[in-house]
């Protein structure tokens, strides 16, 4: 079995206009959000997202204990209030950006609905690609 690829998750709360960037890792139940997310206000997104996202991808953990798994604050309705985009770093260094959609109390991707950002183009394109992905996410 292939090892999982480094990935990160970005949640966006449209009403609050705040992005939450999560490092991910392989926990007891598979790939999961870990640790405390980095919060980025919408007006800071363009200036900060590339560095924060790269740090999250570089911090990907192939094995984490249950104590590092992030848990939704109780009663917050986190999933219902947030859009979600998942980013995977491919072996080539390219990024595979997946806008996700609400379904059955969670998120799902749609076949063919992803964007590949070549590694060389990340600095020039990551902001617009992520904004486009959030425009598609539901």
Protein Blocks (a to p, Z undefined) as FASTA:
>chain_A
ZZddddddddddfklopacdddddddfkoccdedjdddddfklmmmmmmmmmmmmmmmpc
fbdcfklpccddehklmmmmpccddddddfkopacddddddeehiacddehiacdddfkl
mmmmmmmmmmmmmmmpZZ
